[in-house]
Amino acid sequence: MGKDTKKNNKCKTFAILAAGEGSRLAQEGVELPKPLVKIGGEAMIDRLIRIFEACGAEEIFIITNNLTPLTQEHLRMLQDTNEKIRLVVKTTPSSMHSFYELRQIMGEGKFCLTTVDTIFREREFKAYIDAWSMSDCDGMMAVTDYIDDEKPLYIGTDDELNITGFYDAELQRYISGGIYCLDGSSFAVIDKCIAEGQSRMRNFQRQLVYDGLKLKAYPFSKILDVDHASDIIKAEEFVTMKEGIEYTSTITVTESLFAQTMGSGDMPVFATPAMMALMENAAMNCVAPYMEEGMTTVGGHIESSHLAPSPLGAEVKATATLTKIEGKKLYFDVKAMMGDTVIGEGKHLRFIVPREKFLSKIYPEK
């Protein structure tokens, strides 16, 4: 497949590796098989299917093993009502072998493959799939600089995020997130790995590089794997909006942000409205990852002191901390800093609203 054909070829095929035994979770007292463990009130495999469908999935290939009848029953029930699901039931010795089994029934176009226990931000995943759909490379791997894995697979990259290698011990900035966007050119590589008796997905990834496939790294802020009972708690905290979360936005003072430029004063210093806008930006970004599809937040009220001036070139950081959730109302403490100096602090209120409905009231159809 040529590069011109690969580009703008939307990814509509997704695959889930759910054939592992989840033995560590069982040993730690988790009764449900891993795919059915709930994160944020939703089984992990259901969460993936929902997210894939939101990204335009037309086919979702899933492999599970012969050892977990509960998972099989659950997936067959889903299959009865969802014609997109293609199910394979087979016990395999590794994730790489599971991918090989799915490869036999998948088409040749772009696809996204992930393990069932991968937890990520939905908005980041959507952007990742959009980037992959526009890419002309052979693969795009999800990576993260958040490292909370017993045996991470480090990924070497150049300045343009081209992947140069995969390493077990050689420390790099990024590690593999367990999400792989590939095209049909990867099938020859997986066939070769199986024929040579290789195992493990990390060895398959190495073979992709050895065989000259062009791979890009796509950074996520954080990706979690659920391997232990304690990881379930971490994943719950990661996907659930809760009081105490915070976000920091940073800006450098330019002339366009001066009080005399914005009209809030006549001095060449950081304007109060610019500082408050930075605070609002921090609050917006604080909760953005938790917004459901089609929802966003808008500012309702903000009050803040402005305690010290900031000159041209100064770096200003604003931190918003979610202090209370009251239905659709979100309350924040906000603080702006220039180095170690507090230059402003106050309170901010945001409302959760449906984006399209909100805009339709302002810009009704003509």
N, C-alpha and C positions, 0 to 999 in steps of 0.2 A: 504493500500500500504506500503510495507516494505521499510526500509531505503535504501537497496541495489537497489531497483527498482526506488526509488526517485532520487538517485544520477545519474548524467549523463543523466537525462531525460530532453532534451532541451525544453525550454519554447517556444511554437509555437502558443499559444492562447493569445489574448489580448482583453481587454474590456474597453469601455469608458462610463462613466456616464455623460450623457449630457441632463438630463431631468429636470434640474433646470430652474426656470423662469428667472433668471438673473435680478430680479426686481431692485436691487440697481443700476446696470448699466443703466437701463432704466430711473430711477428717476434722474440720473445724466446727462441725455442727450445723452446717447449712443443709437443710433437707431437700430443697428444690434443686433440680439439675440447673447448671449454670445458665442456659438460655432463658429459663423461666424466672430467674431471680429478678425481683423488681427494683428498679431505680426510679425514684420519683413517682412511685405508684404504677409503674409500667414495666412489664417484662422486657428484659434487654433485647430479645429478638423482635418483639413487637415494636419497640422503639426504633430499631434499625429499619424495619419494614415501613413504618410510618414516615421516617425521614427520607428514605429512598423514594417513596411515592411522591413526597413533596418536591423532590428534585427531578421529577419527570420519569421515573422508572417505568418501563414497559414490560420488563422481565426481571424477576428476582429469583436467582438460583440459590438453593439452600441445601447444604449437606449436614445430616445429623447421623449419629451412630445407632447401632442395633441394641445398645445397652440401656437406653433411657426411654422407656415406653411413654412416660409422661410428655416428653418433648415431642415424640412422634405423634402422639394423639393430638397435642396442641397444634402442631403444624398441619396435620391433615384436616383439622377443623378449619384452620385459616384458609387452607387450599380450597376447601369446598365453597368458600364465599369470595375468594380472591383469585381470579384467573391468571394473575401475573406470577404467582408462585410456582416454581418448578422444584420439586423436592426429590432429593436422593437420600436414601437410608443405607448407610454402609459404614462399618467400623474400619477406620484407617489408622496406620501407625504414626502419622504426623499430619500437621496442617498442610505441608507441601503435597502429601499424597491425597488429602482431601481436595485441594485445588485441582490436582490432576484428574480426579474423578469428575469434577464439575466441568473441566475443560472439554470432556468428551461430548457434552451436550450444549455447550455455549457457542454462540455465533462468533464471527471473526472481527466484529467492530470493537469500539472502545467499551471498556467496562470498568467497574469499581468493585474491588474485592476487599472484604474486611473480616476480621475475627469477630465472634459474637459478643465478646466482652469488652469491646473498645468503646469508651465513653468520651465524647467530644462536644464542643459547642455546635449547635445546629446551624447557626448563621455562618460560622467558619466553614462547615462542611459544604453548605450550599455554594459559597464563594469558591471553594476548592473544585467542586464539580463543574462550575461555570468556567473556571480557568482551564481545567482539563479538556472540556469540550472545545475550547478555542485553541488548544495547543497542537503543535505539529511534531512534538517529540514522541518517543516510543512509550514513555511512562512518566507518571508524576506521583511521587511518594509523599505521603503525609509525614511530616517530621515535627518535632517539638524540642524546645530547650528545657522543658520541665522534665526532670529525671527522677522518677520514683519507681524504678524497676529493679528487680533483683539481678537480672542479667540483661542490661540494655544492649541493643545493637546500635553502635555509633555509626553515623553517616558522615563521610567526608564530602565537602562541597567546595566549589570554587567561588569566585566573587559573584558569579551570575547564577548561583544556586544549581549549577550542573552537578550531578552526583559523580564523585570520583572513586568512591569505594565504601565498603561496609566492614566494620571492625568490631571485634568482640571486646578488646581491651584498650585500643588506642583512642584516647579521649578526644572527642570532637565537640563542637558546639551543639549539634543536633543528634537526636536518637530517632530510630524508627517508631512511628506511631501505630503500626499494625494496620494501616489502610493503604491499599495499593491501587492506583489507577493505571491500567495497562491497555494495550491493544493486542490484536491477534498475533503480532510478531513475538509475543512472549510464549506462545504455545509450543513453538519449536524448542524453546529453552527449558520449559517444564518437562517436555518429553525426553530431552537429553538428560536432565537431572535424574529422572526416574530410571532411565535405561542404564545409567552409570551407578545406580544404587545409592544416590545421595538422599538425604532427608533434611528436614527443617526448612522453613521458609527463608531463613537468613542465608542459607547456602544457595537457594534459588535466586535470591536477590544478588548475591555475589556473581552468580553465573550470568545474570543479565548484563552486568558491567563487563565481565570477561568476554562475552560474545559481542560487545560493541554496541549495545542498545543505548540510545540517548535517553537518559533519565534526568528529570528535574526534581528538586526538593520543594515542597510547598509547606511553609511553616504554619503550625497551629500554636495558639498561646499555651494550650495544655491538652494533653490526651492521657487518659487513665486506662489501665487494664484492671479488670476485676479478677484477681487470682486468689485473694484471701478474704476472709470474713471482714477484716478491717477495711478492705478496699471498698466494700459496699457502703460503709459509712462515708468514706471520702467521696465516692461517686454521688451519693445523695446530696452532700454539701455542695458539690460541684454543679449539679444541675438544678438545685432548688434555690430560688431567691429567698434570702433570709436577712434579718436585721444584723448589722455589723459588717456587711460586705462594703468594700470601698474601692475607689478608682482615683488615679492621679493623672491629670492632664497637664501638659507642659507647653509653654510658649516663650518665644524670645521677643522682647520689646523692640518694635520697629516704629518708624515715624508715623505709620498709618494707625498705630495704636495709641498715639499721644492724645492727651486730653485736648490740646489745642486743635488737633486734626479732627477728632470726633465731635467736638463742640461741647464737651462737658466741662471745659475749663480753658484757660489760655496759657497753660504751661507745657513745656516739652517733656512730659513724664507720662508714665503708664496711666491710661484713663480708668476711672472707676467702672464705667460700663464694660470696658474690655476685661477687667478683672472679674466682674460678675458673669460675663459671658463664658469665661474660662471655667468658672465654678459650675455653671449650668452644663457645660460640655462634660465635665467630670461626672456629674450626676447622671446625665443621659447615658454615658458609656458604662457607668457602674452597673446599670440594670439592663442595658441593651441585650446582653447574651441570654437573658431569661425571658424575653418577650416572645410570645407565641407568634406563629405566622400571621402577618397582617396587622400586628399590634405594634405600637410605639408609645413613647411618652412625650408629653408637652409640659413646658413650665407653667406653673400657676401662680407662684409667689416666690420672691427672693428678697432677703434683707441682709445687709452686710456692712460692717465697718470698713473703712479704708485707712489704715494706720500709718503707712509709710510710703514714700514715693519710690518708684522704680525707674531708673534712667534707660536711655537707649542702649540696647545690647544685653540688658539684664535678662536672666532666665527666671521665669516665674512659674511656680507649680501650684496647681489647685487640687485639693483632695476633697472628694465628696464621700461621706459615710452614711449609708442607709440606716436610719435610727428607728423608723416605725413604718409598718405596712398596715394600711387601714383600707381594705378593699382595693379600689382603684387609685387611692391616694398613697403617695410615697414621700416620706419626709426624710430630709438629709441635713446633717451638719456639714458645713463647707468651710474650708480654710485655704488661704493663699499664702505661699511662702516665697521669699527671695533669699535663697541660701538658708541660713538659720533664723532669719527674721520673719516673723509673722506680719504680713502686710494687710491682711483682711480676714475676717471670719464672720460667719452668720448662719442663717437657716434658709432652706430651699424646699419648696413643695412642687412635686410633679404629679401629673395625672396619666394613667394608662388609658389610651384611646385606640379605637380601630382607625388605622391610617386613612383608608379610602373614604370611610364615612365622615371622618373629620374634614378631609379636603373637599368632599362633595358639598358641604355646607358653605364653604368659602368660594369654591369655583363650580357652581352648578352647571350642568350640561346645558348648552344653548340649543 
